[in-house]
Amino acid sequence: MTLYDIIADLRREHPTPAATQTLDMVVAELGKSRDNLKSAVAALDSQPLPPGAKPVLDELAERARAAGLDDLDYGPDPYDKPPVEALDEGTAGIGALLAFSSLAGLALAIAAFVIGLNAILSANNG
């Protein structure tokens, strides 16, 4: 049984709008806390809850505690910062070639501009 199975059971047992809204708020907070119910409920304490939300939260916390799912820790978010990969010689060489070809293209564009501008200015003077 997962934490979300418990939430689904509570949705069936408490089909009131207040319970549904409360459980929706819990699911939203679980997404932020990486499925740690204790952190999610603590975050909900600072938010206005619908009337009748406290018994549903208490029942959820009790069932999760009994199942050992109330304080899950999956570690740091792996998608927060991707791991740094080592730069091998082949990738560095490709990067150097791309940088060189970009600089060469830029130099040729500047040279063409200068030659064209020089031709225009010398045609006007002569």
C-alpha positions as CSV (number, residue, x, y, z in Angstrom):
1,M,0.0,0.0,0.0
2,T,1.3,3.5,-0.9
3,L,0.5,6.9,0.6
4,Y,-1.6,7.6,-2.5
5,D,-3.7,4.4,-1.9
6,I,-4.5,5.7,1.5
7,I,-5.5,9.0,0.1
8,A,-7.7,7.3,-2.5
9,D,-9.4,5.3,0.2
10,L,-10.1,8.5,2.2
11,R,-11.6,10.1,-0.9
12,R,-14.0,7.2,-1.2
13,E,-14.8,7.2,2.5
14,H,-15.2,11.0,2.8
15,P,-16.9,12.2,-0.4
16,T,-17.5,15.7,0.9
17,P,-16.2,18.8,-0.9
18,A,-14.2,19.8,2.1
19,A,-12.5,16.4,2.4
20,T,-11.8,16.4,-1.4
21,Q,-10.2,19.9,-1.2
22,T,-8.2,19.0,1.8
23,L,-6.8,15.8,0.1
24,D,-6.1,17.8,-3.0
25,M,-4.1,20.3,-0.9
26,V,-2.2,17.3,0.7
27,V,-1.4,15.8,-2.7
28,A,-0.1,19.2,-3.9
29,E,2.2,19.5,-0.9
30,L,3.4,15.9,-1.3
31,G,4.7,16.9,-4.7
32,K,6.7,19.7,-3.1
33,S,8.0,17.5,-0.2
34,R,8.9,14.5,-2.3
35,D,6.1,12.3,-0.7
36,N,7.0,13.1,2.9
37,L,3.6,13.4,4.7
38,K,5.1,15.0,7.8
39,S,6.5,17.9,5.8
40,A,3.3,18.2,3.7
41,V,1.1,18.4,6.8
42,A,3.5,20.9,8.4
43,A,3.3,23.1,5.3
44,L,-0.5,22.9,5.4
45,D,-0.5,24.2,9.0
46,S,0.3,27.6,7.7
47,Q,-2.5,27.6,5.1
48,P,-6.2,28.2,5.6
49,L,-7.9,24.8,5.5
50,P,-11.6,24.1,4.7
51,P,-13.9,23.4,7.6
52,G,-13.8,19.8,8.7
53,A,-10.3,19.3,7.3
54,K,-8.6,18.4,10.6
55,P,-10.3,15.0,11.1
56,V,-9.4,14.0,7.5
57,L,-5.8,15.0,8.0
58,D,-5.6,13.3,11.4
59,E,-7.0,10.0,9.8
60,L,-4.6,10.3,6.9
61,A,-1.6,10.8,9.3
62,E,-2.7,7.9,11.5
63,R,-3.1,5.5,8.6
64,A,0.2,6.5,7.1
65,R,1.9,6.2,10.5
66,A,0.4,2.7,10.9
67,A,1.7,1.7,7.4
68,G,5.1,3.3,8.0
69,L,4.6,5.8,5.2
70,D,4.4,9.1,7.1
71,D,8.1,10.0,7.0
72,L,9.4,8.8,3.7
73,D,12.8,10.2,2.6
74,Y,13.8,9.7,-1.0
75,G,16.9,11.9,-0.7
76,P,17.7,15.0,-2.8
77,D,15.8,15.6,-5.9
78,P,17.8,14.1,-8.8
79,Y,16.3,16.5,-11.3
80,D,17.2,19.6,-9.3
81,K,20.7,19.8,-10.7
82,P,22.0,17.4,-13.3
83,P,25.3,15.6,-12.5
84,V,28.4,17.1,-14.0
85,E,29.8,14.9,-16.7
86,A,33.5,14.7,-17.3
87,L,34.7,16.3,-20.6
88,D,36.6,13.7,-22.7
89,E,39.2,14.6,-25.3
90,G,36.9,14.0,-28.3
91,T,34.2,16.3,-27.0
92,A,36.8,19.0,-26.2
93,G,38.2,18.7,-29.7
94,I,34.8,19.1,-31.3
95,G,34.2,22.1,-29.1
96,A,37.5,23.6,-30.1
97,L,36.7,23.1,-33.8
98,L,33.3,24.7,-33.4
99,A,34.8,27.7,-31.6
100,F,37.5,28.0,-34.3
101,S,35.1,27.8,-37.2
102,S,32.8,30.4,-35.5
103,L,35.7,32.8,-35.0
104,A,36.9,32.2,-38.6
105,G,33.4,33.0,-39.9
106,L,33.2,36.1,-37.8
107,A,36.6,37.2,-39.1
108,L,35.6,36.7,-42.7
109,A,32.4,38.6,-42.2
110,I,34.3,41.6,-40.6
111,A,36.8,41.5,-43.5
112,A,34.0,41.5,-46.1
113,F,32.4,44.4,-44.4
114,V,35.6,46.4,-44.2
115,I,36.4,45.7,-47.9
116,G,32.9,46.6,-49.0
117,L,32.9,49.8,-46.9
118,N,36.3,50.7,-48.3
119,A,35.1,50.2,-51.8
120,I,32.0,52.4,-51.2
121,L,34.1,55.2,-49.6
122,S,36.8,55.1,-52.3
123,A,34.1,55.2,-55.1
124,N,32.6,58.3,-53.5
125,N,36.0,60.0,-53.3
126,G,37.1,59.3,-56.8
